[in-house]
Amino acid sequence: MHIDDLRALAPLWLSKTEEVRQDKSHWSTNITGDIYGMGWISEMYGYSFGAAEVGLRHKINDDIMIYPGYTPRPGIEPLILHYGLPFKVGNWSFSKLEHREDGIIYDC
């Protein structure tokens, strides 16, 4: 992203985020994926809507991030684990929601 892209995007990112936060009827987990149902991930939607409006195009790489429930293609080893949603690998599991009151989430 070039600085000029960011200058065009920033005000829209903020305004779209505020619009999403005001639209409380769409905060539920089954619509936004926000496990808290509090609108906390509205900035991600604000970014997406703002970027689309200014015409930014994105390249998606399979090796950047893995999400819970996503199985990478053979030979792909993602660099980042997105831990916002509960996930389980074998007999090991993790849920960010279970640790919202302790230091695991904030101290990592």
C-alpha positions in Angstrom: 0.0 0.0 0.0 1.3 3.4 -0.9 1.0 6.4 1.5 -1.5 8.0 -1.0 -3.7 4.9 -0.7 -3.6 5.2 3.0 -4.5 8.9 2.9 -7.5 8.0 0.7 -8.5 5.0 2.8 -8.1 6.4 6.4 -11.2 8.6 6.5 -13.3 6.0 4.9 -11.9 3.3 7.2 -13.0 5.3 10.2 -16.4 6.3 8.8 -17.2 2.8 7.7 -16.1 1.4 11.1 -18.4 3.8 12.8 -21.3 2.8 10.5 -20.7 -0.9 11.3 -20.6 -0.1 15.1 -23.9 1.7 14.9 -25.5 -1.3 13.1 -26.0 -3.3 16.3 -28.5 -5.7 14.7 -25.6 -7.2 12.7 -23.3 -7.8 15.6 -24.4 -11.3 16.3 -21.8 -14.1 16.0 -23.5 -15.9 13.2 -23.3 -12.7 11.0 -20.0 -11.1 11.8 -18.1 -13.9 13.4 -17.5 -11.7 16.5 -17.4 -14.2 19.3 -18.3 -11.5 21.8 -21.2 -10.1 19.8 -20.0 -6.6 20.9 -19.0 -5.1 17.5 -15.3 -5.3 18.4 -14.3 -6.5 15.0 -16.1 -3.6 13.2 -12.7 -2.0 12.2 -12.0 -5.1 10.0 -15.3 -4.5 8.2 -14.7 -0.8 8.1 -11.3 -1.5 6.4 -12.8 -3.9 3.9 -15.7 -1.5 2.9 -13.4 1.5 2.8 -10.8 -0.3 0.8 -13.4 -1.4 -1.7 -14.8 2.1 -2.0 -11.4 3.6 -2.8 -10.6 0.8 -5.3 -7.7 -0.9 -3.4 -7.0 -4.4 -4.6 -5.6 -7.1 -2.4 -3.5 -10.1 -3.0 -4.4 -13.1 -0.8 -1.5 -15.5 0.0 -2.3 -19.0 1.3 0.8 -19.0 3.4 0.1 -16.0 5.5 -2.7 -17.0 8.0 -4.6 -20.1 9.1 -8.1 -19.8 10.7 -9.8 -22.3 12.9 -11.5 -25.0 10.8 -9.3 -24.2 7.8 -7.1 -26.9 6.4 -4.1 -25.7 4.4 -3.4 -27.2 1.0 -0.6 -29.8 1.0 2.8 -28.1 1.3 1.4 -24.8 2.7 2.6 -23.8 6.2 0.9 -20.6 7.3 3.0 -18.0 9.2 0.2 -16.7 11.5 -2.5 -18.5 13.4 -5.6 -16.4 13.7 -6.9 -17.4 17.2 -10.0 -15.2 17.5 -12.3 -18.2 17.2 -12.1 -21.4 19.1 -10.1 -24.2 17.4 -9.0 -27.7 18.1 -6.0 -29.7 16.7 -6.0 -33.4 17.8 -6.7 -33.3 21.6 -5.4 -29.7 22.0 -7.7 -26.8 21.8 -7.8 -23.0 22.5 -10.5 -20.5 22.8 -9.7 -16.8 23.2 -13.1 -16.3 24.9 -12.0 -18.6 27.8 -9.0 -16.3 28.5 -10.5 -12.8 28.2 -10.0 -12.1 31.9 -6.4 -13.4 32.3 -3.1 -12.4 30.8 -2.7 -14.9 28.1 -4.4 -12.8 25.4 -2.9 -9.4 26.5 0.6 -10.5 27.5 1.5 -12.6 24.4 
